[in-house]
Amino acid sequence: MSFLELLKTGEMPPKNGKKSPGTPYDNYMEEKKLALPSGDKNITVAKPQNFSDIQKLIDNLKSKQGVIVDLSVVRAELAQRMLDFLSGAVYALNGSIDRVENKMYVLGGSGVEIVNKIK
């Protein structure tokens, strides 16, 4: 094994020339060939001030990313209109929305599941 391969894999070559059996987890991962999460799944946290900020958040939802929205910095009437707009977009994208706390919501587009463990 060359030095460059060692840097790429992060594995030390075995001294006897045979590959070590690894842990049960390593064996499971090797068998299933599970892909590591890609860097394109992000969660955006935002405090929108106007509707152009909301449109950017909807673009994130369209690209199947999660969004956490804090509407505490805007007036109640504007916050309600923003939430209505976001709710419509989430519905159109077959996504989900869940309230975290007062004026804070977590939104997910299609394929993003929100699991609420808080009761």
C-alpha positions as CSV (number, residue, x, y, z in Angstrom):
1,M,0.0,0.0,0.0
2,S,1.4,3.3,-1.0
3,F,1.5,6.4,1.2
4,L,-1.2,8.1,-0.9
5,E,-3.5,5.1,-0.5
6,L,-2.9,5.2,3.2
7,L,-3.9,8.9,3.3
8,K,-7.0,8.2,1.2
9,T,-8.3,5.2,3.2
10,G,-7.0,6.0,6.6
11,E,-6.2,2.3,7.2
12,M,-2.9,1.0,8.3
13,P,-1.8,-2.0,6.3
14,P,-1.7,-5.3,8.2
15,K,1.8,-6.5,9.1
16,N,1.2,-10.0,7.8
17,G,-0.1,-8.9,4.4
18,K,-3.7,-10.0,5.1
19,K,-6.6,-7.7,5.6
20,S,-7.8,-7.7,9.2
21,P,-11.4,-8.9,9.7
22,G,-12.6,-5.7,11.3
23,T,-15.3,-5.1,13.8
24,P,-18.9,-6.3,13.3
25,Y,-19.9,-2.8,12.4
26,D,-17.1,-2.5,9.8
27,N,-18.2,-5.9,8.3
28,Y,-21.9,-4.7,8.2
29,M,-21.0,-1.5,6.4
30,E,-18.8,-3.4,4.0
31,E,-21.6,-5.9,3.2
32,K,-24.3,-3.3,2.8
33,K,-22.2,-0.8,1.0
34,L,-24.0,2.0,2.8
35,A,-23.3,5.4,1.4
36,L,-22.1,8.1,3.7
37,P,-24.3,11.2,3.8
38,S,-23.5,13.6,1.1
39,G,-22.7,17.2,1.7
40,D,-25.8,18.5,-0.2
41,K,-28.2,17.8,2.7
42,N,-28.2,21.0,4.7
43,I,-30.5,22.6,7.3
44,T,-31.0,26.3,6.9
45,V,-31.7,28.3,10.0
46,A,-33.2,31.7,9.3
47,K,-34.9,34.8,10.8
48,P,-36.7,36.2,7.7
49,Q,-37.3,39.9,7.5
50,N,-39.3,40.1,4.3
51,F,-40.9,37.9,1.6
52,S,-37.7,37.7,-0.5
53,D,-36.1,35.8,2.4
54,I,-39.1,33.5,2.4
55,Q,-38.7,32.8,-1.3
56,K,-35.0,31.8,-0.7
57,L,-36.2,29.4,2.0
58,I,-38.7,27.8,-0.3
59,D,-35.9,27.3,-2.8
60,N,-34.1,25.3,-0.1
61,L,-37.2,23.2,0.4
62,K,-37.4,22.6,-3.3
63,S,-33.9,21.2,-3.3
64,K,-35.0,18.8,-0.5
65,Q,-33.2,20.6,2.4
66,G,-34.6,21.2,5.9
67,V,-35.4,24.7,7.1
68,I,-35.8,26.1,10.6
69,V,-37.6,29.4,10.6
70,D,-37.7,31.9,13.5
71,L,-40.5,34.4,13.0
72,S,-40.0,36.2,16.3
73,V,-38.4,39.2,14.8
74,V,-41.3,40.3,12.6
75,R,-44.7,41.7,13.5
76,A,-47.5,39.2,14.3
77,E,-49.5,40.0,11.1
78,L,-46.4,39.6,8.8
79,A,-45.3,36.5,10.7
80,Q,-48.8,34.9,10.0
81,R,-48.6,35.8,6.3
82,M,-45.1,34.3,6.0
83,L,-46.2,31.2,7.8
84,D,-49.2,30.9,5.5
85,F,-47.0,31.3,2.5
86,L,-44.5,28.7,3.8
87,S,-47.3,26.3,4.6
88,G,-48.6,26.5,1.1
89,A,-45.2,25.8,-0.3
90,V,-44.7,22.9,2.0
91,Y,-48.1,21.4,1.0
92,A,-47.3,21.8,-2.7
93,L,-43.9,20.1,-2.2
94,N,-45.5,17.2,-0.2
95,G,-43.4,18.2,2.7
96,S,-44.0,18.7,6.4
97,I,-44.0,21.5,8.9
98,D,-43.9,21.3,12.7
99,R,-43.9,23.9,15.4
100,V,-40.8,23.9,17.6
101,E,-41.8,26.7,20.0
102,N,-43.5,30.0,19.8
103,K,-42.9,31.5,16.3
104,M,-40.3,28.9,15.5
105,Y,-41.0,26.1,12.9
106,V,-39.1,23.3,11.3
107,L,-40.0,22.6,7.6
108,G,-39.0,19.7,5.4
109,G,-39.5,19.3,1.7
110,S,-40.4,16.1,-0.1
111,G,-38.2,13.3,1.2
112,V,-37.3,15.0,4.5
113,E,-39.1,13.4,7.4
114,I,-39.5,15.4,10.6
115,V,-39.7,13.1,13.7
116,N,-41.2,15.0,16.6
117,K,-39.9,13.5,19.9
118,I,-41.0,16.5,21.9
119,K,-44.4,16.2,23.6
